[in-house]
Amino acid sequence: MRRIEGCILTPQGFVAGRIELDAGGRISGIEGDPVAEEGLTGNIVLPGFVDLHVHGGAGRDIMQGGDAARQVARSHATHGTTALLATTMTAPMGDLVTAFEGLRDLVETRPARAARVLGVHLEGPYINPGKLGAQPDYARPVSLAELSRLHAIAPIRIVTLAPEVPGHMEAIPQLIAAGHRVQLGHTLASYEQGVQAMSLGAAGFTHLFNAMTGLHHREPGIAGAALAHARHAEIIPDLLHVHPGAIHAALRAIPHLYCVTDSTAASGMPDGDYQLGRHTVTKCLGGVRLPDGTLAGSTLTMDEALRNCVHKLGLGLADASRRVSTYAAQYLGLQDRGELRPGWWADLVVLDRDLRLQDVYLEGEPLGHADAA
């Protein structure tokens, strides 16, 4: 039995006390007295971070296949991410098969000292070729046969889709029936098309505001559809992809707006050139870009996302924690991660009062302070 003491965030609020972990990697109990956020002292214990949009890290890219995803999962664990979706790029089928084969075993068995890979976020290829963003130019219409082949290798949890592409609107109910969550992104769709897609079951938005039709008061676009109707959407809070004012607008409009990193191989690495699918991207000045200057993912980590939410955007710590853990887990329908509850996986982070990581627990396995700095 392992015991961690500190100010622990429970679904009912913070308690000053202790959380106990059993030998199987789950939470066996939480005890303590309620404490207000402004009264937090000592260690702060939050749910481990859940990141549903991860392309890479530590110099490795998910599309490389082989052991790349294992190294990515280990890299993000050192920043408090305890569960993630490996995110693929728009690419030929052969490249996607290579990436998926590298993920097959990771989904079934979590490697030591690594975040749990929950499955795949298929960000492409079913997007609009006119809104590629940093995606390579291999966009194509939805193929259920292609999806079925890939899903048999590693589970596809999220499919990003441009609903205006011919055949895509009709495919949304079929994708949902096959067990995928559909979210809208890399799209030139109108507000009306976004609303129609949501009526058919599309539930999320990929990196809100980025690579989609923006909000105009006479043409609200996909961003307007999200702000008017969405319950869930991704946001990249590196304060480079989205202006803080736009993030605040989304926070007021979308109840379960959640943070993602959209991290690349450049995450955790020095300035230089890295791979993002078939693209070479350059990390410099805190960002990652294509040669033409287009933003190409990020170097964000989830512990930094938490600090940005609290220190730069002014969110309360409990609210910020929900946006880096709970809401993403709920969006995927997880019922054993994203909150600290007895019987749930002991995925948690221990932070100091400045929100710097002191330790990370991955299904009860401590990562160790030296590796979680």
N, C-alpha and C positions, 0 to 999 in steps of 0.2 A: 504494500500500500504506500503510495507516494502522496505527500501533502504539500500544498503550496499556500502560503499565507500572503495576504494583501487586501487591497480593495478590489473586489470581484464584481464584474458586471453580469448580473443575472437578468432574465427577461422582466423582472419586476423593478430593476434598478440596482444601484451599487450596494454591496454589503461589505463591511470590514470584518474579515474572518478568514476562513480557510476553505480550500477546495481539495477534495480527496480523489485520487485516481486509482482505479483497480489494476490488477495485473494484466487484464485483457485490453488495456488502452482506453477504457471508458471512464466517465465521471461517476464516482460512486456516491458522492454527496457534497453539498455546499452548506456551510454554516456561517453565520455572522449576523451582525446588527446593521440595519440600514444606515447609509451615510450619504450625504448630499455631495454632488460633484465638486462643489467648492471646498469641501472638507476632505478631499482625498489626500492621503499621505502614504509614504512608503511605496511598495510595489503596486502597480495597477495591473490587473489580470483581465484580459479581454478575449473574446472568441478569436481563434485564428482567422486570418484573412482568406477570403474566397475570391479568386480572380478568374473571370469567365472569358478573358481575352488575352492570351499569352502566346506570342510568336517565338520568343527566344530569350536568351540571357547567357551571360558568361561566355560570350563569343560563339555560341551555338544557336542554330536555327531549327525549328521543328521540321521544316521541309527537308532537312538533310537526312532524316531517317537514322537508322542505326541506333547508337546510344545517345544521340543529341538530346532527345526529350528527357532522358534520365538526368543529364547534366543540367538542363534547363530547370527541371523540377527541384534539383538540389540547390541551384543558385537562388531560386525564389524562396525556398524554405528559409534561407539565411536572412530574409527580409520579412519573415512572419507569415508568408503565404503557406497555408496548410492544405489547401485544395485548389485545383485549377482545371481549366479546360485548355488543352493544347489546341492552338489555333492555326489553321492551314491557310495558305495563300491561293489565289487564282492561278491555276497551273494545268498542264496537260495531265491526263489520267495517270500516266506512268509515274509522274512525280508525286501525285497524291497517293498512289499505292505505296510508293517507297516510304513516304511519311507515315502512313497508317500502319504499315508493318512494323515500324519502329515504336509504335504506341501500343501494339497488341498486348504485350506482356505487362506493360506498366499499368494498364487499367485493371488487370487482374490481380497484380501483386505490387504493393508499394515498396520501392527500394528503401533501404535504410537511409535516414537523414534527408529524405526527399518529400516534397509535397505530394499528396495523393492526386493522381491524374484521373479526373472523373469521367473523361471522355474527350470528344472533339467538338470544337466550334469550327464549322466549315464556313469560313468567311467568304470564300469564292468557290466555284467559278460562276455562280448563278446571279451575276450582278450586271449592271448596265455598263457597256463598254464606253459610254460617254461620261461615266463618273467613276473611273478606276481609282482615283486617288493614287496611292502607292502600289496598287495591285498590278501585277504584270498583265499584259494584254492577251489573256486567254479566256475572256468571258464567253459564256455560252448559255443557252437555255437549259432549264432544269431537265435532268434525265433521271427518272426514277430507277432505271436499271443501274446507272452509274452509282447512285446513292446506295442502292441495296448492296452492291458489291463492296463498296467501302465500309458500310455499316457492319457487314459480316466480319470485317477485319478488326475494327475498333468502333465502339458505339459513338454515333453522332448525336450529340445532345442539342446543339443549336445549328440552324442553317440560316445564314444571312442571305437575303433575297431582295432583288429589285422587282417590286410588284407590277411595274408598268411593262416589263418585257413580255411579249406575246406568250401566252400559255402559263405564265407564272401565277396569275391570280387564281386560275383554275387548279393549280397544283397545291395551293396552300392547304386545303382540307386533307389532301392525300398525304402531304408531308406530316401533318399533325397526327393523322391516323396511324402513320408508320412509327410514331413515337418521338418525332423531332419537334423542338420548339422553333418556330419561325419568327425571325425578327428582320426588320426592314433596314436596308443600308446600301451604300454605294448605288444610289438611286436618283433618277431625275423625275420621280413620280410627283404628281400634283397632290395637294391636300385631299381632294376627293378620292384619288386612288389609294392614298394612305388609309383613309377612313374605311374604304371598301375592304382593303386587305385586313384591317383589324376586325371588321365584322365577320370575316371568314376564319378568324382565329389567330392571325399574327399578333404576337403579344409584346414584342420588344423592339428596340431600336439600337442599331450598332453604332458605337461612338457618336452619340447624339451631337448634331450640328455639323459634324465632319463628314464629307463625301455624301451630301444629300442636299436636296433643294431647301434653301433657307426660308426664314420667315419674312414675309412682306405683308403689309396690312391688306393688300388686295389680292395677293397670291400667297396664302399661308404656307404652302409647300409641305414636305414631309416633316420638317421641324415643327411647323404649326400643328400638324395632326398629332404629333407626340405631345406637345404642350397642352393641347385641348383635350386629349382623350386617353393618353397612356397612363398605366399604373406602374410599369417598369420601363427603364431605359438605361443603357450604359452611358457613362460620362468619363472622359479622361481628365483627371484633375491635376495635370502637371502645370496648369496656368499658362501653357503655350498653345495647346490645341484649342482651348476655349477660354474666352475672356471671363474673369470672375463675375462680371455682371450677368453674362449669359448663364453661367452656372447657377447664380442666385435665382434667375427667372425659372430655370428648370427645377430647382429645389422647391419653389413655391407651387409649381404646376404639377409635378409628377411625384406622387406620394412615395414611391419606392425607387427613386433614382439611385443607382448604385455605381460604385467606382470600378473601373478596370484600368489596367496599365497599358494595354496594347504594346507591351514591351517587345523589344527586338533583341537580336544577338548582341547589340551594343550596350544593353543594360548591364551595369556593373563593370564596364570595361573603359579603358582610356579612349580619348579621341582617336578616330581613324576610320578605316573602311571595313564594312561588315556585309554579310549576306542577309537578304530578306527575300526568301524564295529565289527567283531567278534575277532579282535586282541586286546591284551593289549600292549600299547606302553609306552615308558618311555621318559620323557623330562629331559634332562640334557645337560650341556655344550652348550646351545643355540640351540640344535637340538632335534628331536624326532626319536626314533629308536625302532626296534623290538629287542627281546633278542639276536638275532645273529648279531646285529650291523647294519642291513639294515636300511637306511633312510626310515622313515614312515611319509610322509607329513612334515609339517613345523610348526613353531610358528610365521611365518611372518605375518605382517599386512600391509595393502596397504600404509599407511603413511610412514612406514619404507621402503617399496619398492621404493617409490618416493625418499626418502632421499638417499637410496643406489644408485639409478640411477644417481642422481646429485652429491653427495658428494664422492662416491666410484668409480663410473664408468665414471664420467666426462661428462654426458649428459647435454645439456642445459635444462633449466626448462620447456620451451614449449615442447621440444621433449619428455622429461620424462613424462610430463602430458599426452601427447597423448598415451603413452605406459601404463599408469595406468587408462586411461579413454576412450579416443576416439576410439582407434583401436579395443578394445574389443566390444564396442557398435556397431561399424560399422560391425564387423564380424558377430554379431547376426542380423544385418539388422535393428537395432533400428534407428528411425528417430526423436527421441525426448529426447535423453539422450546422454551423453558423450561429449558434447560441450555446451558452454554458448551462446545461441542464443535466440532472442525474440520468444516467443511462445513455447519454449521447457520447459520441467520440470525444476524447480528451484532446481536442485541437484547440490550443490556446497560446496566447502570447503574454509575456510578462514585460512590462515597461516601467521606466522611471517617470517622475512627474513631468519631465520634458518630452515624454513619449518616445524615448530612445529604447530600443529593444535591449532587454536584459537576458531573455531566454525565449525559446520557442518549443512547444510540445506538439509533436506530430503523432496523433493517435496514441498519446501517452509517452512517447519516446522523446526525452529531452535532447535538444540539439546541442546545448552547451553555450555558455556566454561568449566564448572566444569566437565561435563561428557565427554567432547571431548579432555581432556588433554592427 
